[in-house]
């Protein structure tokens, strides 16, 4: 069942329109963090981006779901929020360039996701996989996935 929310939603601009007027270069600027399409491939040609997507979302019950990107960002939300506020203040006072600030944000996002990859333990690996890998770490085998986490600055 769908509801027509257009009659119930009230948008309150708390200053974003003014900021966009004063700093038009901020409109559309941002950072994408994760495994990019050009991250490369595992031996045998399987794309790292494809493997990351399958591990993140799972597959038909045959591959467990480890949402390492979503969980890494969610667990670091307070750090990201604090950094965003600090970066906006720096930008408004001309203390740093937009490119520098977006790169700082990207680096934090990258480190949060990598930390999640290193520390995730649930759902547990099957006994067969644990024996094959000689490890109980679900998302670390060769280190390629961990090292493929990166960010792109969008301006």
Chimera marker file (.cmm) of the C-alpha trace (Angstrom):
<marker_set name="trace">
<marker id="1" x="0.000" y="0.000" z="0.000" r="1" g="1" b="0" radius="0.5"/>
<marker id="2" x="1.390" y="3.393" z="-0.980" r="1" g="1" b="0" radius="0.5"/>
<marker id="3" x="0.674" y="6.717" z="0.643" r="1" g="1" b="0" radius="0.5"/>
<marker id="4" x="0.826" y="10.107" z="-0.992" r="1" g="1" b="0" radius="0.5"/>
<marker id="5" x="3.328" y="11.812" z="1.301" r="1" g="1" b="0" radius="0.5"/>
<marker id="6" x="3.461" y="15.034" z="-0.732" r="1" g="1" b="0" radius="0.5"/>
<marker id="7" x="0.569" y="16.455" z="1.273" r="1" g="1" b="0" radius="0.5"/>
<marker id="8" x="2.075" y="15.504" z="4.637" r="1" g="1" b="0" radius="0.5"/>
<marker id="9" x="5.727" y="16.452" z="4.235" r="1" g="1" b="0" radius="0.5"/>
<marker id="10" x="6.841" y="19.934" z="5.199" r="1" g="1" b="0" radius="0.5"/>
<marker id="11" x="10.346" y="20.885" z="4.163" r="1" g="1" b="0" radius="0.5"/>
<marker id="12" x="12.044" y="23.337" z="6.494" r="1" g="1" b="0" radius="0.5"/>
<marker id="13" x="15.185" y="24.897" z="5.110" r="1" g="1" b="0" radius="0.5"/>
<marker id="14" x="17.511" y="25.564" z="8.012" r="1" g="1" b="0" radius="0.5"/>
<marker id="15" x="20.061" y="27.444" z="5.942" r="1" g="1" b="0" radius="0.5"/>
<marker id="16" x="21.156" y="25.034" z="3.231" r="1" g="1" b="0" radius="0.5"/>
<marker id="17" x="19.769" y="27.237" z="0.421" r="1" g="1" b="0" radius="0.5"/>
<marker id="18" x="21.816" y="30.172" z="1.731" r="1" g="1" b="0" radius="0.5"/>
<marker id="19" x="24.944" y="28.047" z="2.009" r="1" g="1" b="0" radius="0.5"/>
<marker id="20" x="24.450" y="26.814" z="-1.569" r="1" g="1" b="0" radius="0.5"/>
<marker id="21" x="24.113" y="30.444" z="-2.718" r="1" g="1" b="0" radius="0.5"/>
<marker id="22" x="27.287" y="31.530" z="-0.921" r="1" g="1" b="0" radius="0.5"/>
<marker id="23" x="29.261" y="28.397" z="-1.824" r="1" g="1" b="0" radius="0.5"/>
<marker id="24" x="27.877" y="27.023" z="-5.108" r="1" g="1" b="0" radius="0.5"/>
<marker id="25" x="30.851" y="24.659" z="-5.468" r="1" g="1" b="0" radius="0.5"/>
<marker id="26" x="29.465" y="22.607" z="-2.534" r="1" g="1" b="0" radius="0.5"/>
<marker id="27" x="26.358" y="21.641" z="-4.489" r="1" g="1" b="0" radius="0.5"/>
<marker id="28" x="26.906" y="18.059" z="-5.602" r="1" g="1" b="0" radius="0.5"/>
<marker id="29" x="30.289" y="17.732" z="-3.877" r="1" g="1" b="0" radius="0.5"/>
<marker id="30" x="30.802" y="14.572" z="-1.895" r="1" g="1" b="0" radius="0.5"/>
<marker id="31" x="32.723" y="11.367" z="-1.368" r="1" g="1" b="0" radius="0.5"/>
<marker id="32" x="31.950" y="7.797" z="-2.410" r="1" g="1" b="0" radius="0.5"/>
<marker id="33" x="33.605" y="5.102" z="-0.301" r="1" g="1" b="0" radius="0.5"/>
<marker id="34" x="33.827" y="1.375" z="-0.960" r="1" g="1" b="0" radius="0.5"/>
<marker id="35" x="35.205" y="-0.861" z="-3.690" r="1" g="1" b="0" radius="0.5"/>
<marker id="36" x="35.330" y="0.948" z="-7.022" r="1" g="1" b="0" radius="0.5"/>
<marker id="37" x="34.695" y="-0.730" z="-10.356" r="1" g="1" b="0" radius="0.5"/>
<marker id="38" x="38.355" y="-0.251" z="-11.295" r="1" g="1" b="0" radius="0.5"/>
<marker id="39" x="39.674" y="-1.891" z="-8.079" r="1" g="1" b="0" radius="0.5"/>
<marker id="40" x="40.995" y="-4.827" z="-10.059" r="1" g="1" b="0" radius="0.5"/>
<marker id="41" x="40.399" y="-8.550" z="-10.009" r="1" g="1" b="0" radius="0.5"/>
<marker id="42" x="41.280" y="-11.665" z="-8.109" r="1" g="1" b="0" radius="0.5"/>
<marker id="43" x="43.406" y="-14.295" z="-9.825" r="1" g="1" b="0" radius="0.5"/>
<marker id="44" x="41.118" y="-15.840" z="-12.384" r="1" g="1" b="0" radius="0.5"/>
<marker id="45" x="39.563" y="-12.536" z="-13.389" r="1" g="1" b="0" radius="0.5"/>
<marker id="46" x="36.728" y="-12.178" z="-10.860" r="1" g="1" b="0" radius="0.5"/>
<marker id="47" x="36.198" y="-8.490" z="-10.166" r="1" g="1" b="0" radius="0.5"/>
<marker id="48" x="36.886" y="-7.277" z="-6.611" r="1" g="1" b="0" radius="0.5"/>
<marker id="49" x="33.815" y="-5.039" z="-6.895" r="1" g="1" b="0" radius="0.5"/>
<marker id="50" x="31.637" y="-8.067" z="-7.718" r="1" g="1" b="0" radius="0.5"/>
<marker id="51" x="33.039" y="-10.102" z="-4.823" r="1" g="1" b="0" radius="0.5"/>
<marker id="52" x="32.546" y="-7.142" z="-2.464" r="1" g="1" b="0" radius="0.5"/>
<marker id="53" x="28.911" y="-6.797" z="-3.569" r="1" g="1" b="0" radius="0.5"/>
<marker id="54" x="28.222" y="-10.518" z="-3.082" r="1" g="1" b="0" radius="0.5"/>
<marker id="55" x="29.848" y="-10.537" z="0.369" r="1" g="1" b="0" radius="0.5"/>
<marker id="56" x="28.072" y="-7.332" z="1.381" r="1" g="1" b="0" radius="0.5"/>
<marker id="57" x="24.571" y="-8.375" z="0.253" r="1" g="1" b="0" radius="0.5"/>
<marker id="58" x="24.868" y="-12.175" z="0.293" r="1" g="1" b="0" radius="0.5"/>
<marker id="59" x="23.629" y="-14.452" z="-2.473" r="1" g="1" b="0" radius="0.5"/>
<marker id="60" x="20.616" y="-16.762" z="-2.562" r="1" g="1" b="0" radius="0.5"/>
<marker id="61" x="21.430" y="-18.318" z="0.799" r="1" g="1" b="0" radius="0.5"/>
<marker id="62" x="24.658" y="-19.781" z="-0.604" r="1" g="1" b="0" radius="0.5"/>
<marker id="63" x="26.808" y="-16.838" z="0.497" r="1" g="1" b="0" radius="0.5"/>
<marker id="64" x="26.234" y="-15.254" z="3.876" r="1" g="1" b="0" radius="0.5"/>
<marker id="65" x="25.671" y="-11.522" z="4.139" r="1" g="1" b="0" radius="0.5"/>
<marker id="66" x="28.397" y="-9.400" z="5.763" r="1" g="1" b="0" radius="0.5"/>
<marker id="67" x="27.322" y="-5.755" z="5.209" r="1" g="1" b="0" radius="0.5"/>
<marker id="68" x="30.795" y="-4.402" z="5.988" r="1" g="1" b="0" radius="0.5"/>
<marker id="69" x="30.367" y="-1.075" z="4.178" r="1" g="1" b="0" radius="0.5"/>
<marker id="70" x="27.009" y="-0.187" z="5.711" r="1" g="1" b="0" radius="0.5"/>
<marker id="71" x="28.028" y="-1.383" z="9.190" r="1" g="1" b="0" radius="0.5"/>
<marker id="72" x="31.423" y="0.318" z="9.101" r="1" g="1" b="0" radius="0.5"/>
<marker id="73" x="29.867" y="3.661" z="8.215" r="1" g="1" b="0" radius="0.5"/>
<marker id="74" x="27.018" y="3.201" z="10.729" r="1" g="1" b="0" radius="0.5"/>
<marker id="75" x="29.416" y="2.372" z="13.572" r="1" g="1" b="0" radius="0.5"/>
<marker id="76" x="31.479" y="5.461" z="12.750" r="1" g="1" b="0" radius="0.5"/>
<marker id="77" x="28.523" y="7.810" z="12.291" r="1" g="1" b="0" radius="0.5"/>
<marker id="78" x="29.388" y="10.025" z="15.273" r="1" g="1" b="0" radius="0.5"/>
<marker id="79" x="32.995" y="10.365" z="14.061" r="1" g="1" b="0" radius="0.5"/>
<marker id="80" x="31.796" y="11.190" z="10.549" r="1" g="1" b="0" radius="0.5"/>
<marker id="81" x="29.258" y="13.730" z="11.822" r="1" g="1" b="0" radius="0.5"/>
<marker id="82" x="31.869" y="15.456" z="13.985" r="1" g="1" b="0" radius="0.5"/>
<marker id="83" x="34.368" y="15.546" z="11.127" r="1" g="1" b="0" radius="0.5"/>
<marker id="84" x="31.755" y="16.919" z="8.693" r="1" g="1" b="0" radius="0.5"/>
<marker id="85" x="30.975" y="19.794" z="11.073" r="1" g="1" b="0" radius="0.5"/>
<marker id="86" x="34.684" y="20.526" z="11.561" r="1" g="1" b="0" radius="0.5"/>
<marker id="87" x="35.310" y="20.410" z="7.817" r="1" g="1" b="0" radius="0.5"/>
<marker id="88" x="32.416" y="22.761" z="7.032" r="1" g="1" b="0" radius="0.5"/>
<marker id="89" x="33.774" y="25.237" z="9.585" r="1" g="1" b="0" radius="0.5"/>
<marker id="90" x="37.244" y="24.980" z="8.022" r="1" g="1" b="0" radius="0.5"/>
<marker id="91" x="35.830" y="25.520" z="4.555" r="1" g="1" b="0" radius="0.5"/>
<marker id="92" x="33.699" y="28.506" z="5.520" r="1" g="1" b="0" radius="0.5"/>
<marker id="93" x="36.687" y="30.170" z="7.206" r="1" g="1" b="0" radius="0.5"/>
<marker id="94" x="38.967" y="29.413" z="4.234" r="1" g="1" b="0" radius="0.5"/>
<marker id="95" x="41.237" y="27.243" z="6.423" r="1" g="1" b="0" radius="0.5"/>
<marker id="96" x="41.411" y="24.477" z="3.810" r="1" g="1" b="0" radius="0.5"/>
<marker id="97" x="40.407" y="23.731" z="0.230" r="1" g="1" b="0" radius="0.5"/>
<marker id="98" x="37.318" y="21.730" z="-0.669" r="1" g="1" b="0" radius="0.5"/>
<marker id="99" x="39.519" y="19.021" z="-2.187" r="1" g="1" b="0" radius="0.5"/>
<marker id="100" x="41.554" y="18.671" z="1.023" r="1" g="1" b="0" radius="0.5"/>
<marker id="101" x="38.415" y="18.468" z="3.150" r="1" g="1" b="0" radius="0.5"/>
<marker id="102" x="36.700" y="15.883" z="0.953" r="1" g="1" b="0" radius="0.5"/>
<marker id="103" x="39.855" y="13.765" z="0.993" r="1" g="1" b="0" radius="0.5"/>
<marker id="104" x="39.867" y="13.842" z="4.812" r="1" g="1" b="0" radius="0.5"/>
<marker id="105" x="36.269" y="12.658" z="4.813" r="1" g="1" b="0" radius="0.5"/>
<marker id="106" x="37.107" y="9.899" z="2.324" r="1" g="1" b="0" radius="0.5"/>
<marker id="107" x="40.063" y="8.708" z="4.385" r="1" g="1" b="0" radius="0.5"/>
<marker id="108" x="37.903" y="8.432" z="7.503" r="1" g="1" b="0" radius="0.5"/>
<marker id="109" x="35.209" y="6.499" z="5.627" r="1" g="1" b="0" radius="0.5"/>
<marker id="110" x="37.846" y="4.175" z="4.171" r="1" g="1" b="0" radius="0.5"/>
<marker id="111" x="39.374" y="3.489" z="7.598" r="1" g="1" b="0" radius="0.5"/>
<marker id="112" x="35.945" y="2.797" z="9.146" r="1" g="1" b="0" radius="0.5"/>
<marker id="113" x="35.133" y="0.198" z="6.491" r="1" g="1" b="0" radius="0.5"/>
<marker id="114" x="38.572" y="-1.413" z="6.744" r="1" g="1" b="0" radius="0.5"/>
<marker id="115" x="38.174" y="-1.635" z="10.521" r="1" g="1" b="0" radius="0.5"/>
<marker id="116" x="34.832" y="-3.387" z="10.036" r="1" g="1" b="0" radius="0.5"/>
<marker id="117" x="36.407" y="-5.892" z="7.625" r="1" g="1" b="0" radius="0.5"/>
<marker id="118" x="39.131" y="-6.655" z="10.187" r="1" g="1" b="0" radius="0.5"/>
<marker id="119" x="36.796" y="-7.034" z="13.162" r="1" g="1" b="0" radius="0.5"/>
<marker id="120" x="33.578" y="-8.592" z="11.810" r="1" g="1" b="0" radius="0.5"/>
<marker id="121" x="32.912" y="-12.067" z="13.220" r="1" g="1" b="0" radius="0.5"/>
<marker id="122" x="29.232" y="-12.623" z="12.549" r="1" g="1" b="0" radius="0.5"/>
<marker id="123" x="27.771" y="-14.502" z="10.861" r="1" g="1" b="0" radius="0.5"/>
<marker id="124" x="30.431" y="-17.116" z="11.547" r="1" g="1" b="0" radius="0.5"/>
<marker id="125" x="32.094" y="-18.997" z="8.731" r="1" g="1" b="0" radius="0.5"/>
<marker id="126" x="31.149" y="-22.587" z="8.106" r="1" g="1" b="0" radius="0.5"/>
<marker id="127" x="33.453" y="-25.193" z="9.613" r="1" g="1" b="0" radius="0.5"/>
<marker id="128" x="34.613" y="-26.204" z="6.128" r="1" g="1" b="0" radius="0.5"/>
<marker id="129" x="35.594" y="-22.639" z="5.247" r="1" g="1" b="0" radius="0.5"/>
<marker id="130" x="37.338" y="-22.135" z="8.595" r="1" g="1" b="0" radius="0.5"/>
<marker id="131" x="39.412" y="-25.283" z="8.023" r="1" g="1" b="0" radius="0.5"/>
<marker id="132" x="40.283" y="-24.259" z="4.445" r="1" g="1" b="0" radius="0.5"/>
<marker id="133" x="41.284" y="-20.718" z="5.435" r="1" g="1" b="0" radius="0.5"/>
<marker id="134" x="42.805" y="-21.696" z="8.781" r="1" g="1" b="0" radius="0.5"/>
<marker id="135" x="41.087" y="-18.591" z="10.120" r="1" g="1" b="0" radius="0.5"/>
<marker id="136" x="37.736" y="-17.537" z="11.553" r="1" g="1" b="0" radius="0.5"/>
<marker id="137" x="37.850" y="-14.058" z="9.984" r="1" g="1" b="0" radius="0.5"/>
<marker id="138" x="35.031" y="-13.994" z="7.432" r="1" g="1" b="0" radius="0.5"/>
<marker id="139" x="36.238" y="-11.180" z="5.192" r="1" g="1" b="0" radius="0.5"/>
<marker id="140" x="39.994" y="-11.642" z="5.257" r="1" g="1" b="0" radius="0.5"/>
<marker id="141" x="41.688" y="-14.317" z="3.200" r="1" g="1" b="0" radius="0.5"/>
<marker id="142" x="44.291" y="-12.804" z="0.878" r="1" g="1" b="0" radius="0.5"/>
<marker id="143" x="43.849" y="-9.177" z="1.997" r="1" g="1" b="0" radius="0.5"/>
<marker id="144" x="42.804" y="-8.042" z="-1.472" r="1" g="1" b="0" radius="0.5"/>
<marker id="145" x="39.297" y="-7.014" z="-0.399" r="1" g="1" b="0" radius="0.5"/>
<marker id="146" x="40.664" y="-5.063" z="2.565" r="1" g="1" b="0" radius="0.5"/>
<marker id="147" x="43.204" y="-3.304" z="0.359" r="1" g="1" b="0" radius="0.5"/>
<marker id="148" x="40.630" y="-2.552" z="-2.349" r="1" g="1" b="0" radius="0.5"/>
<marker id="149" x="38.610" y="-0.239" z="-0.095" r="1" g="1" b="0" radius="0.5"/>
<marker id="150" x="39.039" y="3.269" z="-1.423" r="1" g="1" b="0" radius="0.5"/>
<marker id="151" x="37.177" y="6.502" z="-1.997" r="1" g="1" b="0" radius="0.5"/>
<marker id="152" x="36.416" y="8.881" z="-4.839" r="1" g="1" b="0" radius="0.5"/>
<marker id="153" x="35.961" y="12.613" z="-4.441" r="1" g="1" b="0" radius="0.5"/>
<marker id="154" x="33.044" y="14.040" z="-6.410" r="1" g="1" b="0" radius="0.5"/>
<marker id="155" x="32.919" y="17.753" z="-7.167" r="1" g="1" b="0" radius="0.5"/>
<link id1="1" id2="2" r="1" g="1" b="0" radius="0.2"/>
<link id1="2" id2="3" r="1" g="1" b="0" radius="0.2"/>
<link id1="3" id2="4" r="1" g="1" b="0" radius="0.2"/>
<link id1="4" id2="5" r="1" g="1" b="0" radius="0.2"/>
<link id1="5" id2="6" r="1" g="1" b="0" radius="0.2"/>
<link id1="6" id2="7" r="1" g="1" b="0" radius="0.2"/>
<link id1="7" id2="8" r="1" g="1" b="0" radius="0.2"/>
<link id1="8" id2="9" r="1" g="1" b="0" radius="0.2"/>
<link id1="9" id2="10" r="1" g="1" b="0" radius="0.2"/>
<link id1="10" id2="11" r="1" g="1" b="0" radius="0.2"/>
<link id1="11" id2="12" r="1" g="1" b="0" radius="0.2"/>
<link id1="12" id2="13" r="1" g="1" b="0" radius="0.2"/>
<link id1="13" id2="14" r="1" g="1" b="0" radius="0.2"/>
<link id1="14" id2="15" r="1" g="1" b="0" radius="0.2"/>
<link id1="15" id2="16" r="1" g="1" b="0" radius="0.2"/>
<link id1="16" id2="17" r="1" g="1" b="0" radius="0.2"/>
<link id1="17" id2="18" r="1" g="1" b="0" radius="0.2"/>
<link id1="18" id2="19" r="1" g="1" b="0" radius="0.2"/>
<link id1="19" id2="20" r="1" g="1" b="0" radius="0.2"/>
<link id1="20" id2="21" r="1" g="1" b="0" radius="0.2"/>
<link id1="21" id2="22" r="1" g="1" b="0" radius="0.2"/>
<link id1="22" id2="23" r="1" g="1" b="0" radius="0.2"/>
<link id1="23" id2="24" r="1" g="1" b="0" radius="0.2"/>
<link id1="24" id2="25" r="1" g="1" b="0" radius="0.2"/>
<link id1="25" id2="26" r="1" g="1" b="0" radius="0.2"/>
<link id1="26" id2="27" r="1" g="1" b="0" radius="0.2"/>
<link id1="27" id2="28" r="1" g="1" b="0" radius="0.2"/>
<link id1="28" id2="29" r="1" g="1" b="0" radius="0.2"/>
<link id1="29" id2="30" r="1" g="1" b="0" radius="0.2"/>
<link id1="30" id2="31" r="1" g="1" b="0" radius="0.2"/>
<link id1="31" id2="32" r="1" g="1" b="0" radius="0.2"/>
<link id1="32" id2="33" r="1" g="1" b="0" radius="0.2"/>
<link id1="33" id2="34" r="1" g="1" b="0" radius="0.2"/>
<link id1="34" id2="35" r="1" g="1" b="0" radius="0.2"/>
<link id1="35" id2="36" r="1" g="1" b="0" radius="0.2"/>
<link id1="36" id2="37" r="1" g="1" b="0" radius="0.2"/>
<link id1="37" id2="38" r="1" g="1" b="0" radius="0.2"/>
<link id1="38" id2="39" r="1" g="1" b="0" radius="0.2"/>
<link id1="39" id2="40" r="1" g="1" b="0" radius="0.2"/>
<link id1="40" id2="41" r="1" g="1" b="0" radius="0.2"/>
<link id1="41" id2="42" r="1" g="1" b="0" radius="0.2"/>
<link id1="42" id2="43" r="1" g="1" b="0" radius="0.2"/>
<link id1="43" id2="44" r="1" g="1" b="0" radius="0.2"/>
<link id1="44" id2="45" r="1" g="1" b="0" radius="0.2"/>
<link id1="45" id2="46" r="1" g="1" b="0" radius="0.2"/>
<link id1="46" id2="47" r="1" g="1" b="0" radius="0.2"/>
<link id1="47" id2="48" r="1" g="1" b="0" radius="0.2"/>
<link id1="48" id2="49" r="1" g="1" b="0" radius="0.2"/>
<link id1="49" id2="50" r="1" g="1" b="0" radius="0.2"/>
<link id1="50" id2="51" r="1" g="1" b="0" radius="0.2"/>
<link id1="51" id2="52" r="1" g="1" b="0" radius="0.2"/>
<link id1="52" id2="53" r="1" g="1" b="0" radius="0.2"/>
<link id1="53" id2="54" r="1" g="1" b="0" radius="0.2"/>
<link id1="54" id2="55" r="1" g="1" b="0" radius="0.2"/>
<link id1="55" id2="56" r="1" g="1" b="0" radius="0.2"/>
<link id1="56" id2="57" r="1" g="1" b="0" radius="0.2"/>
<link id1="57" id2="58" r="1" g="1" b="0" radius="0.2"/>
<link id1="58" id2="59" r="1" g="1" b="0" radius="0.2"/>
<link id1="59" id2="60" r="1" g="1" b="0" radius="0.2"/>
<link id1="60" id2="61" r="1" g="1" b="0" radius="0.2"/>
<link id1="61" id2="62" r="1" g="1" b="0" radius="0.2"/>
<link id1="62" id2="63" r="1" g="1" b="0" radius="0.2"/>
<link id1="63" id2="64" r="1" g="1" b="0" radius="0.2"/>
<link id1="64" id2="65" r="1" g="1" b="0" radius="0.2"/>
<link id1="65" id2="66" r="1" g="1" b="0" radius="0.2"/>
<link id1="66" id2="67" r="1" g="1" b="0" radius="0.2"/>
<link id1="67" id2="68" r="1" g="1" b="0" radius="0.2"/>
<link id1="68" id2="69" r="1" g="1" b="0" radius="0.2"/>
<link id1="69" id2="70" r="1" g="1" b="0" radius="0.2"/>
<link id1="70" id2="71" r="1" g="1" b="0" radius="0.2"/>
<link id1="71" id2="72" r="1" g="1" b="0" radius="0.2"/>
<link id1="72" id2="73" r="1" g="1" b="0" radius="0.2"/>
<link id1="73" id2="74" r="1" g="1" b="0" radius="0.2"/>
<link id1="74" id2="75" r="1" g="1" b="0" radius="0.2"/>
<link id1="75" id2="76" r="1" g="1" b="0" radius="0.2"/>
<link id1="76" id2="77" r="1" g="1" b="0" radius="0.2"/>
<link id1="77" id2="78" r="1" g="1" b="0" radius="0.2"/>
<link id1="78" id2="79" r="1" g="1" b="0" radius="0.2"/>
<link id1="79" id2="80" r="1" g="1" b="0" radius="0.2"/>
<link id1="80" id2="81" r="1" g="1" b="0" radius="0.2"/>
<link id1="81" id2="82" r="1" g="1" b="0" radius="0.2"/>
<link id1="82" id2="83" r="1" g="1" b="0" radius="0.2"/>
<link id1="83" id2="84" r="1" g="1" b="0" radius="0.2"/>
<link id1="84" id2="85" r="1" g="1" b="0" radius="0.2"/>
<link id1="85" id2="86" r="1" g="1" b="0" radius="0.2"/>
<link id1="86" id2="87" r="1" g="1" b="0" radius="0.2"/>
<link id1="87" id2="88" r="1" g="1" b="0" radius="0.2"/>
<link id1="88" id2="89" r="1" g="1" b="0" radius="0.2"/>
<link id1="89" id2="90" r="1" g="1" b="0" radius="0.2"/>
<link id1="90" id2="91" r="1" g="1" b="0" radius="0.2"/>
<link id1="91" id2="92" r="1" g="1" b="0" radius="0.2"/>
<link id1="92" id2="93" r="1" g="1" b="0" radius="0.2"/>
<link id1="93" id2="94" r="1" g="1" b="0" radius="0.2"/>
<link id1="94" id2="95" r="1" g="1" b="0" radius="0.2"/>
<link id1="95" id2="96" r="1" g="1" b="0" radius="0.2"/>
<link id1="96" id2="97" r="1" g="1" b="0" radius="0.2"/>
<link id1="97" id2="98" r="1" g="1" b="0" radius="0.2"/>
<link id1="98" id2="99" r="1" g="1" b="0" radius="0.2"/>
<link id1="99" id2="100" r="1" g="1" b="0" radius="0.2"/>
<link id1="100" id2="101" r="1" g="1" b="0" radius="0.2"/>
<link id1="101" id2="102" r="1" g="1" b="0" radius="0.2"/>
<link id1="102" id2="103" r="1" g="1" b="0" radius="0.2"/>
<link id1="103" id2="104" r="1" g="1" b="0" radius="0.2"/>
<link id1="104" id2="105" r="1" g="1" b="0" radius="0.2"/>
<link id1="105" id2="106" r="1" g="1" b="0" radius="0.2"/>
<link id1="106" id2="107" r="1" g="1" b="0" radius="0.2"/>
<link id1="107" id2="108" r="1" g="1" b="0" radius="0.2"/>
<link id1="108" id2="109" r="1" g="1" b="0" radius="0.2"/>
<link id1="109" id2="110" r="1" g="1" b="0" radius="0.2"/>
<link id1="110" id2="111" r="1" g="1" b="0" radius="0.2"/>
<link id1="111" id2="112" r="1" g="1" b="0" radius="0.2"/>
<link id1="112" id2="113" r="1" g="1" b="0" radius="0.2"/>
<link id1="113" id2="114" r="1" g="1" b="0" radius="0.2"/>
<link id1="114" id2="115" r="1" g="1" b="0" radius="0.2"/>
<link id1="115" id2="116" r="1" g="1" b="0" radius="0.2"/>
<link id1="116" id2="117" r="1" g="1" b="0" radius="0.2"/>
<link id1="117" id2="118" r="1" g="1" b="0" radius="0.2"/>
<link id1="118" id2="119" r="1" g="1" b="0" radius="0.2"/>
<link id1="119" id2="120" r="1" g="1" b="0" radius="0.2"/>
<link id1="120" id2="121" r="1" g="1" b="0" radius="0.2"/>
<link id1="121" id2="122" r="1" g="1" b="0" radius="0.2"/>
<link id1="122" id2="123" r="1" g="1" b="0" radius="0.2"/>
<link id1="123" id2="124" r="1" g="1" b="0" radius="0.2"/>
<link id1="124" id2="125" r="1" g="1" b="0" radius="0.2"/>
<link id1="125" id2="126" r="1" g="1" b="0" radius="0.2"/>
<link id1="126" id2="127" r="1" g="1" b="0" radius="0.2"/>
<link id1="127" id2="128" r="1" g="1" b="0" radius="0.2"/>
<link id1="128" id2="129" r="1" g="1" b="0" radius="0.2"/>
<link id1="129" id2="130" r="1" g="1" b="0" radius="0.2"/>
<link id1="130" id2="131" r="1" g="1" b="0" radius="0.2"/>
<link id1="131" id2="132" r="1" g="1" b="0" radius="0.2"/>
<link id1="132" id2="133" r="1" g="1" b="0" radius="0.2"/>
<link id1="133" id2="134" r="1" g="1" b="0" radius="0.2"/>
<link id1="134" id2="135" r="1" g="1" b="0" radius="0.2"/>
<link id1="135" id2="136" r="1" g="1" b="0" radius="0.2"/>
<link id1="136" id2="137" r="1" g="1" b="0" radius="0.2"/>
<link id1="137" id2="138" r="1" g="1" b="0" radius="0.2"/>
<link id1="138" id2="139" r="1" g="1" b="0" radius="0.2"/>
<link id1="139" id2="140" r="1" g="1" b="0" radius="0.2"/>
<link id1="140" id2="141" r="1" g="1" b="0" radius="0.2"/>
<link id1="141" id2="142" r="1" g="1" b="0" radius="0.2"/>
<link id1="142" id2="143" r="1" g="1" b="0" radius="0.2"/>
<link id1="143" id2="144" r="1" g="1" b="0" radius="0.2"/>
<link id1="144" id2="145" r="1" g="1" b="0" radius="0.2"/>
<link id1="145" id2="146" r="1" g="1" b="0" radius="0.2"/>
<link id1="146" id2="147" r="1" g="1" b="0" radius="0.2"/>
<link id1="147" id2="148" r="1" g="1" b="0" radius="0.2"/>
<link id1="148" id2="149" r="1" g="1" b="0" radius="0.2"/>
<link id1="149" id2="150" r="1" g="1" b="0" radius="0.2"/>
<link id1="150" id2="151" r="1" g="1" b="0" radius="0.2"/>
<link id1="151" id2="152" r="1" g="1" b="0" radius="0.2"/>
<link id1="152" id2="153" r="1" g="1" b="0" radius="0.2"/>
<link id1="153" id2="154" r="1" g="1" b="0" radius="0.2"/>
<link id1="154" id2="155" r="1" g="1" b="0" radius="0.2"/>
</marker_set>
